[in-house]
Amino acid sequence: MKVVILAGGLGTRLGERSIDIPKPMVPIGGRPILWHIMRIYARYGFKDFVLCLGYKGELIKDYFLQYQARNSDCTVDLANGEITYHHDARADWTVTLADTGLSTRKGGRIKRIEPYLTDSTNLLTYGDGVADVDIPALIAHHKKMGKMVTLTGVAPPARFGALTVEEDLVTAYEEKGQAGEGLINGGFMVFERALLSRLSGDAACDLEYGIFEELAEEREIAVYRHPGRWACMDHERDVAHLESLWRTGKPFWKVW
């Protein structure tokens, strides 16, 4: 089962911070938030990742290509170029770094990585949200419901759009801008390969607008109600909040 992470957006709401680096590379506790998200999945044994890259994707590639050097002390012999690492910083992950286009929307990004998705069921999330989600429980709920997609429903700040939910089925999907008081899509999704047939590789193919709206009408989206905590790094104040939680030893998403 692959873990697909959407890591190609511009992150414009982060202002100047996103000029130099893509949003998934914004550090929390000295590590990119992308690394924190991957650690959540790895905690439950899901270590095969496909990253959908776009804006400044080369920086994400560089991070993983130089992963051991970045995360351990090392000695470089300048005479022969030999490098000695003084502790093992490697992770037993497989990371596929896929360029899915600079301005491609989410649906198009997922369609473009179809060749890497060999399993019938896959996991999907955004590159800017963390939670203490029980991933095995999420997957079990997805299998129980038997739908094309399962979203993790979380309690929202007011600025996010709402899910209309009836008996663990999403019956309406309203994207950001709606002042919903119920659940929102917090990422941490599960989807069947059948979803890929609903998508196109066109840069304009979105996921939330259009596809999820259609699937909600068809009652093909289930929701896993997450009873714990969730946060999204959408604005500079969110970065400060997550950094504060990490610094004070209270990062609720640190399930590893």
C-alpha positions in Angstrom: 0.0 0.0 0.0 1.6 3.3 -1.1 1.4 6.6 0.7 0.8 9.4 -1.7 1.6 12.9 -0.5 0.6 16.0 -2.4 3.7 18.2 -2.1 3.6 20.4 -5.1 1.5 23.5 -4.2 2.6 27.1 -4.0 1.7 27.7 -0.4 1.0 31.3 -1.1 -0.7 32.0 2.3 2.6 31.5 4.0 3.9 34.7 2.4 7.6 35.3 2.2 8.4 31.9 3.7 7.2 30.1 0.6 9.3 32.2 -1.7 12.5 30.3 -0.9 11.1 26.8 -0.1 8.0 24.8 -0.8 5.5 24.5 2.0 6.2 20.8 2.8 9.8 21.8 3.5 8.9 24.4 6.1 10.7 23.2 9.3 9.1 22.2 12.6 11.7 21.4 15.2 14.4 21.5 12.7 12.8 19.0 10.3 10.4 19.6 7.3 6.8 19.2 8.1 6.9 16.6 5.3 9.2 14.5 7.4 6.8 14.7 10.4 3.9 13.5 8.2 6.0 10.6 6.8 7.0 9.6 10.4 3.3 9.3 11.3 2.7 6.8 8.5 6.0 5.0 9.2 5.0 4.5 12.8 2.3 2.1 11.5 4.5 0.3 9.0 3.6 2.3 5.9 7.0 3.3 4.5 6.5 3.3 0.7 5.9 6.9 -0.3 5.2 8.6 -3.6 5.7 12.4 -3.4 3.8 14.5 -6.0 6.2 17.4 -6.6 5.7 20.7 -8.3 6.7 24.1 -7.0 10.4 24.0 -6.0 10.3 20.3 -6.1 14.0 20.1 -6.7 14.5 21.2 -3.0 12.5 18.2 -1.8 14.5 15.9 -4.2 17.7 17.3 -2.8 16.6 16.7 0.8 16.1 13.0 0.2 19.1 12.6 -2.1 21.2 14.0 0.7 19.2 12.6 3.6 22.0 10.9 5.5 24.4 13.7 5.1 21.8 16.2 6.3 20.9 14.2 9.4 24.2 12.9 10.7 27.7 14.0 11.6 30.2 13.1 9.0 33.9 13.3 8.1 34.9 14.1 4.5 38.4 13.0 3.2 39.1 15.8 0.8 41.9 13.8 -0.8 39.7 11.0 -2.1 36.2 12.2 -1.5 35.4 9.4 1.0 32.7 10.2 3.5 32.4 8.6 6.9 29.1 8.9 8.7 29.3 8.8 12.5 25.9 7.5 13.3 23.2 5.8 11.1 20.6 8.4 10.2 19.1 6.3 7.4 15.3 5.5 7.4 13.9 2.2 6.0 11.6 4.1 3.7 11.2 4.0 -0.1 10.6 7.4 -1.5 9.5 8.0 -5.1 10.0 11.6 -6.1 7.7 12.4 -9.0 7.6 15.7 -10.9 3.9 16.3 -11.5 4.1 19.8 -12.9 4.5 23.3 -11.6 0.8 24.4 -11.6 -1.0 21.0 -11.9 -4.0 20.7 -9.6 -4.4 17.8 -7.2 -6.4 15.4 -9.4 -3.9 15.8 -12.2 -1.0 15.2 -9.9 -2.5 11.9 -8.7 -3.3 10.8 -12.2 0.3 11.4 -13.3 1.7 9.1 -10.7 -0.6 6.2 -11.7 2.3 4.1 -13.0 3.7 4.0 -9.4 0.4 2.9 -7.8 0.4 -0.9 -8.2 -1.8 -1.8 -5.3 -5.6 -1.8 -5.4 -5.8 0.5 -2.3 -3.6 3.4 -1.5 -3.2 6.1 1.1 -3.3 9.9 0.4 -2.7 13.0 2.3 -1.6 16.7 2.0 1.9 17.9 2.6 1.0 20.4 5.3 -1.2 18.7 7.9 -0.4 16.6 10.9 -2.6 14.6 13.3 -2.6 11.7 15.8 -4.6 9.6 13.4 -4.8 5.8 14.0 -3.9 4.8 10.4 -4.8 1.1 10.8 -8.2 2.1 12.2 -8.8 4.4 9.3 -8.0 1.6 6.8 -10.2 -0.8 8.6 -13.1 1.7 8.5 -12.4 2.2 4.7 -12.7 -1.5 4.1 -15.8 -1.8 6.2 -17.6 1.0 4.3 -16.6 -0.3 0.9 -16.5 3.0 -0.8 -14.1 4.5 -3.4 -12.6 7.1 -1.0 -12.5 7.5 2.7 -11.7 10.9 4.2 -10.6 11.6 7.7 -13.1 14.1 9.2 -11.7 16.5 11.8 -13.2 19.4 13.7 -12.3 22.5 11.8 -11.2 26.1 12.4 -13.9 28.3 10.9 -11.9 29.1 7.7 -12.2 25.6 6.2 -15.0 24.1 4.2 -17.5 21.6 5.5 -18.5 18.0 4.9 -22.2 17.1 5.2 -22.1 13.6 6.8 -25.0 11.1 7.2 -24.2 7.7 8.8 -20.5 7.9 8.0 -21.1 8.8 4.3 -20.3 12.2 2.8 -23.4 13.5 1.1 -22.1 16.9 0.2 -18.6 18.4 -0.2 -18.2 22.1 0.2 -14.7 23.4 -0.3 -13.0 26.4 1.5 -15.1 29.5 1.9 -18.0 27.8 3.6 -18.6 28.6 7.2 -19.3 25.0 8.3 -19.5 24.0 11.9 -19.2 20.2 11.4 -16.4 18.1 10.0 -13.8 19.0 7.4 -11.5 16.9 5.3 -8.3 16.7 7.3 -6.3 14.6 4.7 -5.2 11.1 5.8 -7.4 9.6 3.1 -7.7 6.1 1.6 -8.7 5.5 -2.0 -9.3 2.6 -4.4 -7.7 2.5 -7.9 -11.1 3.1 -9.3 -10.6 6.8 -8.4 -7.8 7.0 -11.0 -10.3 6.4 -13.8 -12.2 9.5 -12.7 -9.1 11.6 -13.1 -7.2 13.0 -16.0 -3.6 14.0 -16.3 -4.6 17.4 -17.4 -3.1 20.2 -15.2 -6.6 21.6 -14.6 -8.0 18.4 -13.1 -8.8 19.1 -9.5 -9.8 16.7 -6.7 -12.0 18.6 -4.2 -13.7 20.7 -6.8 -15.6 18.4 -9.2 -14.4 14.9 -8.4 -15.2 14.8 -4.6 -18.4 16.7 -5.2 -19.5 14.1 -7.8 -18.5 11.2 -5.6 -20.3 12.7 -2.6 -23.5 12.8 -4.7 -22.9 9.2 -5.7 -22.4 8.3 -2.0 -18.9 7.0 -2.8 -17.1 8.9 -0.1 -16.9 7.5 3.5 -15.7 9.5 6.4 -13.5 8.3 9.3 -14.3 10.5 12.3 -11.0 11.3 13.9 -11.6 11.8 17.7 -8.1 13.2 18.3 -6.1 16.3 17.3 -5.3 17.8 13.9 -3.5 20.9 12.6 -2.8 22.4 9.2 0.1 24.6 8.4 -1.8 27.1 6.4 -0.5 30.5 7.7 2.5 31.8 9.5 0.6 31.7 12.8 0.2 27.9 12.2 3.9 27.5 11.8 4.5 29.3 15.1 1.9 27.2 16.8 3.3 23.9 15.7 6.9 25.0 16.5 5.7 26.0 20.0 4.2 22.6 20.5 7.4 20.9 19.4 9.6 23.1 21.5 7.5 22.6 24.7 7.4 18.8 24.3 3.7 18.7 23.4 3.6 17.7 19.7 0.4 15.7 19.6 1.2 14.2 16.2 4.4 12.6 17.5 3.1 9.1 17.7 6.5 7.5 17.0 
